[in-house]
Amino acid sequence: MKRADALAHIRLAGYHGDDLAFMRLYTENRISYATAKQARDAGAAARRAGVPCNCNSCKIEPKF
């Protein structure tokens, strides 16, 4: 996986509060911990700021 893609996925993990995915992406892609933590914190900050998520699982609306 490219570095930019890995950081984007880490931001999504931070947005959703998924620490397991964060750690998996961090270790599999051999990114420095400081950079990975900064990306995770950016995702969490986006959620707190009310930025809508654009991942596929969030775009799917439940059908009733």
Phi, psi and omega in degrees: 000139179291154182302316181296321178294318180297318179294324177295318178292325177293321176299318177297320178297321177294322179298318183270357179070029183265090183290331179294315178295321178302310183294321179297313180295320179299314184284322182291329185258001174052051176264149178296147184296323180298317180292318180294318179295322178296319178292318178297317179294327177294321177295318179294322179293324178296321178295316179296329180281352178087017178289128181291147179279143180243021178281160184296323182290333177278336181284335182286122180268140177293142180258124181247000000 
